[in-house]
């Protein structure tokens, strides 16, 4: 039986009210001391109460019997059940849990509801057991992890094939065998093979795959042990008796069948889109049922995708002989030596393409061509009638004369370009192709094709990659023009290769990086250099954002700008902006991107799963890839994560050589690339969160009011002037970005830096922190000398760069260590404020101050949908406690459990080195003075009292001589982060 995780047990112990459970058993508990409850022991006949319950720890102790422990121990002792049954009772919240009665030493009556009907027939019983196994699968991390590791966690497949997991809990729901109904149901299950004669569950610890006929009746069960370390060495289990039935009987409707050696391999093909697949039961498991099913359904071809080992090859040769006797064509799918389908699909990705390549290149097992790859058929004569396992494109390519003489290799033909059309003259036959430019993928070749012969013609639109389209064109054209169908078929073969060549050339040219070079005038270059050499460069950037009409969000604007600068580094930063809908995340991203040259950024609204792989080798190198909504790139998420981590992408795809033979082509996308995303999701994918800096939009009322003021100002004459000035500022910043070079950055203080190391995820956060420092140094490259040591030119990081990075890291990186998303923490602050005000006005204690969702909506102004999401999160993390109230329980009231300080709970990245240790306090009035920020009010998490100060006060603070160097340093850092 799988071991229950400790964290699951701890959660169970905490979430169950032990005192309520004890009282439900008839034990009267009274207050005993400050923290405990006391009552008469249910386990002895004592007269003086000695049964102690400690609610704060959810523990109990019986003085008279010496027993004690957690809520699990109490259930075991009182109900006489095993540890596992006690846990299952608590998890299921069974009504029997709170029934009163006398303690039982050992219960023979199940406390859990049985999932099966004791008087059910065999098939109903099978179905009920499988439903229970399917339910248990989702409760067992071991089984889930196994399926995910094998690439088989597929919700549709789980439901379609009723995949389940046997965790030995079925017996906990059944009466013991010493009872009449318990003995009867266990005997039935033993007869069906669910239980063994020994009384143990047959498939214990196994994933269970039922084999059912087309009517849904179970004919066989296959079990695969989820634990890879079995002492017995047995990993595959079946029902007793001969194998019966066909897995995935629906595949028999297809004339072509993929036949694998095991259910796992068959499921691998199915989840990757090849649904016409079934399996045998091991190398010796090809049954008469298989043979009869293929014969009855008139199967034409079978692809034998057995393991690539001696046993698999021997079984393939034997089964091919039996299938061939029925006139079924057989092909051997050859994996690399020692591999099976599942292992190959996991190692050669994407599996949908890699498995397709092997199927297309499967070896025919008929007489006369054994050992020759399918591709070689193109050069063979028509007299060799061996069938072809690849697509019908090879059939078109096999261009042979109708007279039966030896076929020559396909000759290349040249298409003549006429405007956007192409023409091909073959004797008296003339072909015109139109619309080739509309195809944007190598997987589609859809054109408008006209065939002219004398005064006869045929015109149609077809996709050359669809056999049905080609056959339809050939048949109708032959009728319209009186030409032979074989002649038109050969013409289409020549035309296909010519069009493929043109399309591949055109698409590659479009994917090639455009060498866009922008020429700057002398005065434009001087303005850009003046910006980059500005002693208060960071403050200047923030002021320019304000001048462009982007109010507030100082931390987000500066972090986004620095992340865009990091595109010039070998390992750029990645940014994702998180907010609710219409809060301004897209506007923030657009504002940052507007300061980057157009030729150095690529922006998409959505991306398909394979689109990144075909962007061209250097199209993204040292550029910004911006995607408006993270949901729009969900299918490309794996490629995005890989591009961010590895800095490059590589994919192997199938194509054709000049003779039409299948070949593998490699597509390579070279980085590094800075990735910029936005999202409305509250919970961000953990893998994405680890790789990105998460910026949260300020959704406060003050920020909304400031935005409204700016929107109204945009309608005035001052707004018109700001719009004109904005274009000038953006031009300066774009030219400044063009002047930045990809230089090596060396941090001489790196070994002295410190960082939080109490969790593994900080390994990536630490890299982000170091990259942030390098980005700041790179931005100031025109203010730093170019140092050359051992022939390696570079610029060096200064203490001011580290100070600036530290100031930003508290909010940007500290947020990732907070268990609450920013919006949820903002709601917690509102609740703290609301409850505090009510307690003060009504003079009540906080634990008596309950509140409803309506009251929270009225206080915060949040929408009901938004409020539900974040209240559920606070309830889940035990910051609030739900209490049902009202006449009919129609309303929920909550109690605020959190009694901490919300200010101290804000993002803080502890563990960074004190810059005073590096001697920075003696230089603080120098370069870091630029971080006083723009001359305007600021909003931010760490602004403190400074955030409410007027713009004149902020400007003055930048000019004042600090009273205390340390105090001034803290104030300036707060202003930066704000």
N, C-alpha and C positions, 0 to 999 in steps of 0.2 A: 504494500500500500504506500502511496506517495506521502512523504512527510509534509505536514502542514507547516507553512512558513511561520517563523516566530512573530513577524510583524502582524500577520493575520490573527494569530492567537491573542496578541496584545490588544489589538483593536476590538476583538470580541469581548475580552475581559473588561475593557473600559466602557464599551457602549451598552452593556447590560446592567440594569439597575438591580444589584444584588439584594438590597433591602426589600424592594417590591416583590422580588421572586420569593424570598423567604416568607414574607407576609402572606403570599398567595398559597403557601403550604399550610396555613393555619397557625403560624408562629407569631404571637403578639410581641412586637418589639417596642421597647420604651427607651427613652433617652438615658444614657449611662455616661456620665462625665461630659466633657466638652465636645468630644468628637465621635463617641461610639453609641451604638444601640445594643440593648440587651434583652434576652427573652429565654424561655424554657427550651432546653435542647430537644429537638425532634428525634434524637438518636438514643436518648436514655429516659428513664422515668424520674428525673430529678424534680425536686420541689422548690429548690432555690435557683433562680435564673443564672445560668453561666454560659449561655450561648451569645457570643459577642460578634457584632457586625460593625465594621469600620467603613462607612460609606465613602469617605475621602479616598481610601485606597481600594475600595471594592473587594475587601477581604473579610473572611469569617474565621472564628475559632471557637470550638466547643471544649470548654474546660473539663466537662465530666467524661467525655469519650476520648479526648485527645486529638480529635479530628480537626481539620481546618484547611484553608487554602483559598482559591479563587472561586468565581462563579462556576467554572467548569468542574472543579472538585465537588462543589455542593450538589450539582446535578448528578454526578457519578455516584456520590454517597447516598443521596435521597432516592433517586429513581432506579438505582441498581443497574446502571448501563456502563458500557465501556467508554473510554476516553473519546474515541472517534464518534461514537453515537451521541455523546454529550455535546461535542462540537457541532455536529450536524443539526442537533435539536436547537441549539442557540442560533445557528446561522439561518435556519428555516423559520425561526420564530413560530414554531408549532404551537397550536392552541393547547396541546396536552402539557406544555411546559409549565403553565400556570394553574393546572388543576390541583386541588388539594387532595390529600390522602395520606396514608401511613407510609413511612419509608420502606423501601424494598431492598433486600440484600442483593438479589439478582433477578432482573426482570426478564420474563420470557415473552412478554407482549410488546410488540414494537411501538415505540412512541412516535415514529415518523410515518406519515401516510404512505402506504404501499403504492408504487406506480403501476402495478398490474392488477387485473381482475382475476380472482382465484378460479372462477368458472369459465374463463375465456378459452376459445379454441386455440390451436397451435399457431396459426398465422396471426391472430390478434395478439397472442402472447408475445410472439416475436416482435411485432410492431411496437407494443408497449415497452418492451425491454429496450429496443433500439431508440425509441423516443427518450427514454430515461438516460441512456448512454450519451445521446446527443446533447441533452441538457447538462450532464456532468462535464462534458468536454469544455464548455465555456467557464467552468468553475475550477479547472485544473491547469495551473501555469505550466506544469511539466509537459502536458499534451500540446498546449498552445505553442510553447517554445519549439517543440519537435517539428510541428507542421510549418512554423515560420522558418525554421532552419532549413527545411527541405524545400522551401519556396511553395508550399501547398496551402497556406492560410488564405483561403478564397471563399468568401461568404456564400457565393452562389453554389460553389461545389459542395460545401458543407451541407447546405440545404438539399441540393439536388440528389446527392448520394447518401444522405442520412448518416454522415460520418459521426461517430461518437467515441467515448472513452470509458473504459471499465475501470473504476477506481475502488472496487470492492465494497462500495457503500450500498449496493443493491441488497445485500444480506441484512443490513441494518434496518431495512424497511419491511422485512418479512418476519412472520412469527417463527419462533424456534421450532426445530424439527420434533421436539417432544410434545408439541401440540398438534392436533388433528389437521387443522387447516395449514399449519406450517409444513407438516410432513407431506401433504398432498401437493402444495405448490412447488416445493423443492423437488419432489419426484418428477413433476411435469418438466421443470426446467432442466433437470438432469437428462431426461429423455430427449429433450430438444438439443442438448449439448451446451447449454448456457452454464450449467453446473457439472462438475465432475462427480464421480462416485464417492470421492473422498469428502465431498461437501464444500469444496472450494470453488470459487468463481473461475470458470475456464479461461476467460480472457482478461483476468486481472492484470492491471498495469499495461494494457494494450489499447491502441487505437483500433476501433472496430469499423470495418467496411463491409456493409451487407451487399450480397449479390442477389439481385431481384430480377424476376422475369418482367415482361412488358405489362403484366397485370398488377405488379407491385408485390407479388408473393415472394417471400424470402426462400431462396434455394441453397444458399451457402453463406457463411460468415468468414471473413479473413481478419485476423488480428495481427498487428505489428507492435512489438514491444517498444515503448517510448524511451525506456532506459537502455542506453547502448552498452551497459556493462552487466550482462546477465551471467550469473555463475553457471547456469545450465547450458549456456551457449545457444539456447533456443530463442529465436526472435520472431518466427513466423508461426501462426496458429490457425487452424481451420476447424470446422465442426467435424466430429467423428464421421467416418464413412467416406464413400467416394465423392469426388468433387462433382457438383451439379450446377448448371446455369452459366450465364454469360454476364460478366460485369459490363454495365453501360449498354444494355441491349438495344438502346435507341440508335446506336452507331450502325446497326445492321441495315438501316435504310439507305446507307451510302454504298455506292458500288466499289469504293476503295476503303480498306480498313487498315489501320495501324495496329499491329499486334505486338504487345510487349510481354516481358517475362514476369512482371509483377503488377499489382494494383498501384503501388507507389509510382512506378514508371508510367503507367497509363494515365494516372491522374496528373502527372507532370505535363504530358502532352495536352490534356484537356484544359488545364488552367491557362495554358499558353495559346489557346485558340484552335487546337486540332481536336475537335470533338468527335470525329469518326475514329475512335480508338477503343480497344478493349484489351484484355490480357489473358494469359494462361496462368496456371497455378504452379510456377516454378518451371525449371527446364524439362521436367517429366510430367508437366500438368496440362498438356494438350489433350483434350478429351473428345469423345465422340459427340458430345453436345456442341463443341466448337465446329466440328466438321459438318454436322447436320445443319447448324444455323447458317453457315456460309453457303451451303448448297441450297437450302430452302429460300434464302434471300437473294440468290443469284449474284453473289459477290464476284467482282471481276478481278480485282487486284488486292493483294495483301502485302503490306510492308512489315517485314519481320524486324522489329526494333529490340531484339534480345541483347543481353549484356555482351560486351566484346571480350569474351574469354573462351576457353576451350569448350566448356559446357554449353555456353550460349551458341557458339558456332556449330557445335554438333547437333543441338536441338533445332537450329534454324534449317540445317540441311535435311534433317529427318522430317520436320513438319512441312517444309517446302515440297518434299516428295509426295506427301499425302494430299496436300492442297492441289498440286499440279495434276494429280489423277482425276480431279474434278474439273480440270480446265481453268483453274484460277492461276493468274500470273503472280509470281512471287518475286519480291525484291528484298535484298538484305541491306538494312540501314546499318552502316558501319561507323560506330563510335570509335574514338581513340582507344587503343589497347588498354584493357583493364577497366574501362568506364561503362556505366549504364546510363540510361536516359536522364535520370534525375541528377546525377553527378555532372554530366555534361551540360545540362541546362543551367546549373548553378555556376559553373566555371566559365562558360562561354556565353556572355550576355550581349545584347538582349536575347533571351531564350527563344522568343517567337521567331526571330530571324535565323538564329543558329540552328534550331531544329528544322526549320524550313530548308536550309541549305543541305542538311544531311538527307532529308527526304527527296530533294530534287536530284541528289547525286547517288541515290541508292543503286546498288548493283543488282542487275537482273540475274535470277538464279535458273534461267532456262537454258536449254542446250544451245551450244554454239557461241555463246558470248560470256561464259562464266569467267569472272575475273576482270572484265573490262568495265570501266566506268561509263555511266550513261552518256557523258558528254562526248565520248568517242564515236557515238552513233552518227554524229553529224557528217563525218567524213567517210562513212561506209556506204556501200551501194544499196539500192533498194531491194536487191535480191536477198539481202540479209533481213529477214522479217522479224528480228527480235524487237519486242516492244520497248518503249522508252518510258522511264519512270519520272522524267522531269516534266515540266509544263509543256503545253502544246506549242509554245514558242519554238521548241526544238523541232517539233513536227513541221512547222513552217520552214525552219532553217534547213531541214533535210530536203533540199530542192533536187529532185531527180527527174530525169526525162521520162515521159510516159511510154517510150519505146522499150524501156527495160535495160538500156545500155548503162554502163557504169557512170554514176553521177560524179560530176566534177565539184570542186569546192565552190561555194557561193562567191560570185564575182561582185566586187564592190561597184556601185553605180554612183554617179555624181548627180545631185539635184541642182537644178538651175533656179536661182533666186529671181523672182519677178515681183518687186515690191515686197510685201509681207508674205507672199505666196511662194510655193516651190513647185516646180514641174519636173516630170521625168518622161522622157520619150524612149519607148521600147518598140522599135519598128513602127507599125501603124497604130500602136496603142499609146495613148497619152494619158498621164496621170497628173492631176493638180491637187496639191495639198494646201489647205488653208486652216489657220487657227493654231499652228504649232506653238506660237508665242504665249498662248494662254496657259500652257502647262507649267506649273511651278514646282513639280516634283518629278523625280526619276521613276516614280512608281505609276505614273499615269502618262499615256501617250494618246490622248484624245484629239482627233482632227476631223475636219470636213474633207472628204475625199471624193473626187470626180474622176471617173474612167470614161475616156472618149475613144470610140473606134469607128472611123468613118463618120457617118451621120447619126450614129447611135451613141448613147451615153447612159451612165448610171451615176447618181449623186446621192451620198448618204453620209451621216456622221457616225463615227465608230471609234472605239478605244482599241488600239492595236494590241493591248495587253489583255483583252477579253476574248476568249475563244469563240464565245457565242456571237459577238459582234462581227468577228472576221468571217465566220461561217455564213452568217446572214448576208454579208456583203458579197461574198463569192457566189453564193447561190443565186441571189437576185441579179447581180451584174452579168452572170453567165446567161441568164434568161433574157435580159434586156439587150445585150450586145451580141448574142449568138456565139461568143467565144467559149472555148473549153474551160471548164471549172479548174482543171489542173493547171492550165496556163496562167489563169488569174491568181491561183494560189502561189505559184512560183514568183509571179510579179510582186505579190504582197510580201513575200519573204525578202526579196531584194529591197523593197521600199522600207520595210521594217528596220533593217540594219542601217540604211542611209538616214532615216529619221532619228533613230537612237543616237547615232553619231552627232547629228546636228543638235539634238536636245541636250545631250551631255555637255557638248562644247559650250552651248549658250548658257546653261545653268552654272557651269564652272566659271565662266567669264563674269556672270552676275555676282557670284560669291567671292570673286577675287577682291581683295581690299582696294578701294578706290584711293589712289594716291593724291588725295586732296591737299593742296598746299595753299594756305592763305597768305597773301602778301600784305604786310603791314606797312603803312606809311611811316615816315620818320617820326612825325609827331605822335602817332598812335603807339609806336614802340616806346617813346620817351615817357608817355603817360603810364603805360603798363609797368615799365621799370621803376617809375617813381612810386607806384603802389607797392611793388615787391620790396623796395628798399625803405619803405616807410618804417620808422622806428616803433610805431604803434600799429603794426600790420593787422594783428587780430582785432584790435579795437576798431580799426578802419573798416575791416570786413563787416563787423556787426553794424556799424553806422551805415554802410552802404546797403545792407539788408533793410534797415529802417527806411532809408531814403527811397528804396524800391517799393515800399508799401507793405513790408512784412513785419507786423507788430509782434512783440513778445518772442517767446520760443528761442531765447538767446542760446541756451545749451544745445538745443536741437539744430539750430542753424549752423552753429560753429562746428559741431560734431559732423554734420552732414557735409559741410564744406571740406573739412580735413579728410574725411573718408574719400571724397572725390579726388583730393590731391594724392591720396595713397595709391591711386591707379598707376602712378609712375614707379611704385615700388615692386619688388619681386613677389611680395605676399601682401596684396591690398586688403583693406578692411571690407566688410560687407555690412549693409545697414538695412534694417526693416523698421518702418514707421508704423506704429500701432495706435489705433484710436477707434472710437465708434463711428458709425456712418455719419457723413456730413460734418465731421469735426475739423476737417482741414488737412488731413494727411496728404492727399494728392497735391494740394496747393503748396504744402511745405516742400514736397519732393520737387515739384515744378520750379519753385523759387531757387532751390539749390542748383538744379540742373541748368537753369537759365544762365548761370554764371560760368558754365563749362562750354567750350567750343562744340558746335554741332558735330564736327567730324570726329570728336573724341567721345561721343555718347551714342548708344543705340537704345531705343525705347520701343517696347511692345506692350500691347494690351493683354495678350495671352500668348502662350506657347504650347505647341503639341509635344508629345513625349520624345520624338526623334529630331525635332527642329534644330536643336542646338548643335547636333553632330554634323550638320550640313551647312554651317554658316561660313565656311572657308577657313583655311588654316590660320591666317593672321588677322581675320576680320575683327576680332575682339581684343587683340593684344594691347595692353595698357589703355583700355577703354572702359567706359561705364556701361553696364547692361542694366537698364531700368525696366521694371515690369510694374504696371500700374496697380494691379491687385495680385497678391500672392496666390489667391485661389485660381487665377487665370493661368498660373504656371504649375498647377498641381501635378499635371501629367509629366512635366519636365523637372520635378523636384529633385529626383535622383541625379540627373545630369547637372543641375545647378549646384547641389551639394558637392559633387565630385569636382566640378570646375573650380569651386572655391577652395577646396582642400588640396587638390593635386595641381591646380594651375593649368590643366590641359584635359582634353577629352579625346578618346580614340574609339572607333567602332569599326567592326569588320562587317561588310555587307556584300551581297551577291551582285554580280554584274555579268557582262558578256564580253569576250574578246572579239577581235575582228572577224573570226570565223563563226561567231555565235555560240561558242562553248561557254559554259558557266565558269566563272572565276570569282575569287574573293577579292574585293577591293577594300582598302583601308581609308577611312576618313579621319582626319586629325584636326582638332581645333586647339589652337595654341593660346594660352593666357600669358601673363596673369590678367584678370579682369576684376573690376570693382562691381559688385552686385548691389543694386538698390531696389528694395521692394516696399510695398505698403500692404496692410492687412487690417481687417475689422475683427479678426478672431480674438477672443479673450484668451484662449489657450493656444499658444504657438507650438508647432511641432518641435519636440526636444532637440532633434538633430539640427534643425534650422536655427533654433535659439542658441545652440552651442557655437555656431559659426558666425552669427551676426551680432552687431551692436543693435539693441532694441531702443528706439526712441519713442517716447509717448507724447502725444499732442496734449497741450494744456487745454483742458475742457472746463476751466473755471468760469464763473460768471464774469469776473473782472476781465478775463481774456476775451470773452464774447462781446462785452461792452466795448472794449478797445477796438475790436474788429468792426463792430457796427459804426463806431465813430469814423474809422478809416474809410469804410464803404460810403458813408455819407459825404466825407471830404472829397472822395473821388469824383463826385458829381459837380464840384465847385471849380472855380478857375485855378485854385491852388492844386486841385487834383489833376487838372490838365497839365500844369507845369511839372508836377511830379512824374506824370507819365512820360513827358519828353525827357526829363532828367534821367529816368530809369533806363532808357535805351542807351544813353551815354555811359552810365555806370556799368551796365552789362557788357558793353563793348570793351571797356577797360579791363574788366575781370576776365573776359574770354581771351583777350590778347595776352594778359598776364599768365593765364594757364598755358597758352601756347609757348611762352618763354621758359616754362619750367621744364627741366631735363630729368631724365631717369638717372639719378646719381646714387652711388653707394653711400649709405649713411652709417657711421660708426658711433657707438655710444660708449665713451670712455668711462662712464659711471655705471655701466651695466652690472658689473659684479657686486656693486655696493647696494643695488636696489633690492627691495623686499616686496613680497606679495603674499596674499592669503593662500595657505596650502592645506586647509582642513578638509577639502573635498576634491575629487578627481576632475570635476568640470572646470576648476580654476586653471588647469593646464592650458586650455584653450583661451580662457579669459586673460591669462598672463601674456600670451602671444598678442592678443588684441591690445593690451596695455603697452607693450613694447612697440607695436606697430603704430599706435597713436603718437608715441614720442617721436618716432622716426618721421611720421607724416608732418608733425609740427616743424621738425628740423628741415625737412625737404621744402616746406613752404617758404622758409627763410634762407634758401640756398644763395640768393643774391646778396645776402648780408653776411655770409660766412666765407672765409677763405677756402679755396680748394686745396686740400692737403694731399700730398702724394708720398706714399711710403711703400717701399719695395715695388715700385712701379704700379701701385694701385691707387688711383685718384679717388678721393672721397671727401665728404664734409662731416663735421663732428657735431654731436648733440651737446647742447649747453644745459646748465642747471635751470635756466628759464624755461627750456622746452619741457623738462621733467616737471617743473612746478605747474605749468599749464596743463600737462597731461593728468597730473594728480587731481587738479581742480575739476576736470571733466570726468575723471574716472569714478568719482564718488557716485554721481547720479547715473552715468551711462553704464558702468560695469556693476555698481552696487545694486542696481535694480534687478540684475539677474540672480542675485542671492536672496531676494525677497520672495517668501512663499506666496505672497499676494500679488496679483497683477495690479498695475498702477490704478486702474479705474476702481477695482475692488477696495484698494486701500483708501482711495478718496471717499468712497461710500462709508467706510469705517470711521473716517474723520467726521463725516456729517452725522453719523449715528451717535458718536461720542458727544458731539456738540449739542444735538437735539436732546439726548437723555440727560445731559448735565443741566441744560436749561430747565427741563421739566422737573427734575429732582429739586432744583433750587426754588422754583416757583411754587411747587406743591408740597415742599418740605417732606419728601419721602426718600427712602433708601433706593439705590439703583436697582436692586434685585426685585423691587416691587413696581418698578417703572416699566411696564410692558407697552409695546407699541405695535401698530398694525402697518401693513404695506401702504394703505391709503395715507396714513399720517406721514410715512417716509416720503411718499410721492409728493405730498403737499409741501414738505419741508425742503426737499432737494430740487423739485421740478423735473425729476427724471421720468422717462417713459416707463410704463408698466413692464414691457418686455425687457428693457435694460435693467430694471430694478430686480426682476426675478432672477436673472442670470447671476448677478453679483450677491444677492441675498443667499441664493443657494450655495455659492462658493463660501461665504462667511459661515453658513450653517455647517457645511461639510468640514471646515477647518476648526469648528467649535469656537468661533468668535461670538456667535449668537446662538440662542436656544429657542426652538419653536414651541409655542404653547397654544393649543387649540382653545378657542373661546367662542361665545355666542350661543344663542338658543339651540341652533341645529349644527353647530360646529362649522358654520359657513365662513367664518373669518379666522385668520391665523393671527396670533399675537406672538411677539418675540421678546425675549429677554436678552439684554446685552451682557455677555459674559466677560468681554474684554475690559479690563480695568487698567491697562497700561497707558503710557503716554504716546499718543500717535505721532508726536514730533520726533521722539527718539526712535520710533519704528520706521522712519523714512530711510530710503536707500543710503547706506554708508559702506564704503569699501575699506575695511580695516586691513591693516597689515602693510600699508605703504610707508616707505621710509620718511622720517622727518628730515626735511631739507636742511634744517639747521645743522644736522650732523655732517652734511656735505659742505658746510660753510656758506650756504646760500643767503643767510640772514644779513651778511655784510654787504650784499649786492642787491638787496631787494628793491631798492628805490630806482634801480636801473630799468632794464627791459620789461620787467613784469608790470610796470606802471601802466602799460597799454591795456591791461585787463580790467581797468576801471569801467570799460564798456562804453557804449554810445550814450549820447546826452539825451536820455529818455527814461521813463519809468521802466522797471524790469519786473517780470513775473518768473517765478521758479521755485523749485522745492527748497532750495537752500538759501534763498535770498534773505531770509530773516527780516529784521527791521529795515535792512537796506532796500528790500524790494518795494517798500511803500514810500520811499523817499522820492522827492521830486527830481526832475531831470537836472535842475540846476545844482542840487545837492550832489548828485552823482558826478557831474562834470567837475564840481569843485573838489570832490574827493580825489580826483585824478591829479589835481595840481597841488594838493596839500602835502606838506612835509609830515610824515607819520609821527605821532607821539611815541609810539612803541613799535619797533620793527616787527615783532612777533604779532602784535595785535593788528597792525596794518596788513600783514601778510594774510591773516585769516579773513579780514574784511574783503580784501581784493579777490581772494579765491572764491568767497561766497558770491561776489558780484559776477565773476566769470561764469560760474555754474548756472547762475540765474539766467 
